[in-house]
Amino acid sequence: MRTSWQALVGKPGELPHENRSFNVVSLYTIALLAVLIPLDIYLGLWEILVALVVTEVMLITMFSLSRYRGLHRMGLHVYAIYSYFLIIFTYLYNGGSAGPALYFFLLTYQLLIAFTSIRLQWVWTVLHILLPAGLLLIEYFHPAVVVAEYDARSARFFDLMTSFPIVVVCIFAATSYLRKGYERERAAAEAHAKQIESQNERIRSQNQLLTEANREKIELISILGHDLRNPLNAITGTLEILATEDLPLDVRKKLKDDLLIAARNTSDLLNNMLAWVSGQIKGINPVLTWVAPGMVMERVLAVQAFIAEKKGITIQLNVEEGINVLSDAEMLEVIIRNLVNNALKFTPQNGTVSLSLMEDIANKQCTIAVRDDGVGMTDEDVKQAFNGHIQSTYGTESEKGIGLGLFLCRELALRLNGRIWAESELGRGSVFFLALPLYDNGKQGDAAAPILPERDVAHASG
């Protein structure tokens, strides 16, 4: 039924609302006249019958022009004017105030006021007040003008009994159509409002995230500026002393060692910062190939050996041979270097840092563990270790950091389809684990030899 009705009056997306409204009015009126024409034949109201047949033909023509040609405005105005002439004719030739003509005035008013533009509603309202009042006055002062066509009293009552329900049904149908249209528009408006509210909520959430991200970046820049300025000032001061002062050889050697350590710490801090900024701007896109993690670990330890020697830290390396992982060599070196550097930083003089590499064939992964017997962490510190909380940190000999290294390790581990976590006990040391997927040895012959990153590239991306 709904599909057939929409095919007659036009679908909402096919025709404008005003056009479809006129089609509805036309169909209601055509249906009304289709009932009245047989009734007038039965009652013998031949003059009224002729007028109704002409009207039916006119309405069918105007409906066709509106539905298929879009001429609804002209059709609605013609309908309104013609309906006035028809009702006046019906009033004068169908019993006047004793007949059903006044009821049809109410029907045409309801249809016109419902479906025409707002600026014409006052016109229809005034006309529907003046015309019935004028006809009643004419009938009152000149009763002979009204032609009584009822042959019997029963015919009048039969005409009224059939006309009144027709008017009620048409008013109900038009009101139901308007009510359904209103409900559809209200539902659409509510859905649109909910959509806008959802969009606003997403925008507020995004703004909050952006505000938080900007705050963290500003805080990072502030801390980074402070933590870079102090060691650079110390390096500058030490170089000035070495250049201007005549110092004993042992003092000069100590200053140079301290200078080297300060430069390495500052370089690690700057490398992590550059890697983080690069990831923020360009994204982190690994190039996955087969990598020998044992070789990467040895390379990192060769670079970090001086710091370990300076603090008297013993480094132990336990690596199973022949283990290959699917990874990005440069990113893997950045992770291991940060973990080793972190272990050396928080391990006191004469401590121990051990690195191990274990293969888990059942789970198709290998685990790299970096263990120290340093200051350790609380449970809360372990939970917050990889969340990127930016703050100045200090090692056992005041080595500087800002908490960015472990956060960068987590980001890189995720890009490598790996997992990183930590276990620690306050005062007993910490162990950091990195699990990576094993390389499929069945395809190893198709891969190139394991690639180790160039030293300057690795440090630049760290």
C-alpha positions, 0 to 999 in steps of 0.5 A, a space after each residue: 500500500 505504501 509503495 503504491 501510494 508513493 508511486 501515485 503522489 511521488 516519493 519524498 526524494 523525487 518531488 518537492 513536498 509542496 508538489 506531493 501535497 497537491 497530488 495528495 489533495 487532488 487524489 482525495 478530491 478525485 476520490 470524494 467526487 467519485 463517491 458524490 457522482 453516483 450519489 447525485 445520479 441516485 438523487 437526480 441532482 442533474 445540474 450538480 452531476 454535470 458540475 461534478 463530472 466536469 470537476 472530476 475531469 479537470 482534477 484528473 488533468 491537473 493531477 497528471 500535469 502536477 505528478 508528471 510535469 511538475 505544474 503543482 502551483 498552478 494546479 493548486 490555485 486553479 483547484 482553489 478557485 474552481 472549488 469555490 465556484 463549485 461549492 457556491 453552485 452546489 449551495 445554490 442548486 442543492 438546498 442552500 443551508 439545508 444541504 451539504 455545501 457548507 460542510 464542503 467549505 470546511 473540507 476545502 479550507 482544511 485542504 488548502 490551509 494544510 497544503 498551500 504556502 503560508 503567505 496564501 493561508 490568510 487569503 483562504 481564511 478570509 475567503 472561507 469566512 466571507 463566502 459562506 457568510 455572504 451565501 447565508 445572507 443572500 439566502 436569508 434575504 432572498 430565499 428564492 435564489 436557492 433552488 431546492 432540488 430535494 424531492 422528499 425530506 428523506 432525500 435531504 437526510 440521505 444526502 447529508 448522511 452520506 456527505 458528512 462521513 465523506 467530509 470526515 474521512 477526507 479530513 482524517 486522511 489529510 490530517 493523517 498524511 500531515 501527521 505522518 509527514 510531521 513524524 518523519 520530519 521530527 524523527 529525521 530532525 532528532 536523528 540529525 541532532 543526535 548525529 550533530 551531537 555525536 560529531 560535537 562529542 568527537 570534536 570535543 574529544 579530539 580537541 581534548 586529545 590535541 590539547 593534551 598532546 600540545 601540552 605534553 609537547 610543550 612540556 617535552 620541549 621545556 624539559 628537553 631545553 633544560 636538560 640539554 642546556 645544562 650538559 652542554 654548558 658543562 661540556 663548554 666549561 670543561 673544554 674551556 678549562 682544558 684549553 686555558 688551564 695547565 692541568 696535571 695529566 691525571 686531572 686532564 684524563 679525568 676531565 676528558 672521560 667525564 666530557 666523553 660521558 656527558 657528550 654520550 648521554 647528551 647524544 643519546 637524549 638528542 637521538 631519542 628526541 629526534 627519533 620521536 619527532 621523526 615518528 610524529 611527523 613522518 610516521 614509523 614504517 619498518 622495513 621487515 627482513 631477517 635480522 640476527 639479534 645477537 649481532 645487533 646486541 654485540 654491536 650495541 655493547 661495543 658502543 656502550 662498553 666505555 660507559 660500563 667500564 667507567 662505572 666498573 659495571 660488568 656486562 654479561 652476554 648470553 646468546 643462543 647461536 643461529 637465532 633470526 627474527 623478522 624485524 627492522 635492524 635499525 629499529 631493533 638497534 634503537 630498542 636494544 641501545 635504549 634498554 642497555 643505556 637505561 640499565 647502565 644509567 641506573 646500575 651503581 658502581 661495580 654492578 652487573 648488566 646481563 643480556 640474554 637471547 632465548 628462542 621459544 620455538 613453540 610460540 615462534 618467537 625469541 625473547 631478549 632480556 636486559 637485566 641489571 642489579 640497580 636501584 629497581 622500580 616500584 610497581 607503579 613505576 613499572 606500570 608507568 615505564 612505557 607510557 611516555 610520561 615526560 619528566 627529568 630522570 637521573 641515573 646513579 651518577 646523575 646521568 640525565 634522561 627525560 623518560 622518552 627512551 622507554 616510550 620510544 622502545 614500546 612504539 618501535 616494538 609495536 611496529 615490529 609486531 613485538 611486545 615489551 614489558 618489565 619486571 622490577 623490585 625496588 632495590 633489587 634491580 630490573 629486567 626488561 623483556 623484548 619478544 619478537 617473532 622468529 623468522 621463518 627459517 624455511 625461507 631464509 635462503 631467499 633472503 639477503 644476509 642480515 643487515 646491520 644499520 650504519 652507525 651514523 644512521 642508527 644514532 640519528 634514528 635513536 
